[in-house]
Amino acid sequence: MEPEYLHLRPEQPPPEFASRPFRAIIIADEAVSEAWRNQISTWLIEVGCLYVVAWGIDCEAWHDSVDWANLDAFNFGDIPDDRLVMTIWHDNEPLSEALWFGGNWAFHPHIELSETIIIHAAQEERRSGILQAYHDSQKLAEDS
């Protein structure tokens, strides 16, 4: 299935979004405030994200922020299996590795995730280039 590309400028509020289960690949092309990262992480939980692959600037902070938002959504108690958000970050790896992982290994153990949303946190939109990079990373997997 074709991934969706969502460009978010830092400090921009998240869009209206129908809740549904999906995986997100966060491409952080610039540093953002902790408050905005936390806002986006909370929004991801609210709209049904169940797997986050984080890459780029402060990708470990993105990973941690989503984990905290998931815990907070359940008052730091038990999280039901079907609401547990899986997270991973790809530090010091090329973008192609994170994109490949998102397309080939980012599976939830309890919920089928048929939709992938690439969230690009940057001032400038790069839809075509990032979607091409995603397709190239998947082609490499097919050729292996």
Long-range contacts (C-beta under 8 A, 24 or more apart in sequence): 1-114, 1-115, 1-116, 3-103, 3-116, 3-117, 3-118, 3-131, 3-134, 4-115, 4-116, 4-117, 4-118, 5-117, 5-118, 5-120, 5-127, 5-130, 5-131, 6-117, 6-118, 6-119, 6-120, 7-120, 7-122, 7-125, 7-126, 7-127, 8-40, 8-119, 8-120, 8-121, 9-122, 9-123, 10-36, 10-121, 10-122, 10-123, 11-36, 13-39, 14-39, 14-40, 14-43, 17-43, 17-47, 18-47, 19-46, 19-47, 19-48, 20-47, 20-48, 20-115, 21-48, 21-49, 21-50, 21-108, 21-111, 21-112, 21-113, 21-115, 22-48, 22-49, 22-50, 22-113, 22-115, 22-116, 22-117, 23-49, 23-50, 23-51, 23-52, 23-53, 23-102, 23-106, 23-108, 23-113, 23-115, 23-116, 23-117, 24-49, 24-51, 24-52, 24-53, 24-116, 24-117, 24-118, 24-119, 25-52, 25-53, 25-55, 25-98, 25-99, 25-102, 25-106, 25-116, 25-117, 25-118, 25-119, 25-134, 26-52, 26-53, 26-54, 26-55, 26-56, 26-59, 26-62, 26-119, 26-121, 27-55, 27-56, 27-95, 27-98, 27-118, 27-119, 27-120, 27-121, 27-122, 27-130, 28-54, 28-55, 28-56, 28-57, 28-58, 28-59, 28-62, 28-121, 28-122, 29-56, 29-57, 29-120, 29-121, 29-122, 30-57, 30-121, 30-122, 30-123, 31-57, 31-58, 32-58, 32-121, 34-61, 34-65, 37-61, 37-62, 37-65, 38-65, 38-68, 38-69, 40-65, 40-119, 40-121, 41-65, 41-66, 41-68, 41-69, 42-69, 42-72, 42-73, 44-69, 44-85, 45-69, 45-70, 45-73, 45-85, 46-73, 49-85, 49-117, 50-83, 50-84, 50-85, 50-86, 50-108, 50-111, 50-113, 51-85, 51-86, 51-87, 51-106, 51-107, 51-108, 51-113, 52-85, 52-86, 52-87, 52-88, 53-88, 53-89, 53-90, 53-98, 53-101, 53-102, 53-106, 54-87, 54-88, 54-89, 54-90, 54-98, 55-89, 55-90, 55-93, 55-95, 55-98, 55-99, 56-95, 56-121, 59-89, 59-90, 59-91, 60-89, 60-91, 62-89, 63-87, 63-88, 63-89, 81-109, 81-110, 82-110, 82-111, 84-108, 84-110, 95-133, 96-133, 96-136, 96-137, 96-140, 97-137, 99-133, 99-134, 99-137, 99-138, 100-137, 100-138, 100-140, 100-141, 102-134, 103-134, 103-137, 103-138, 103-141, 104-138, 104-141
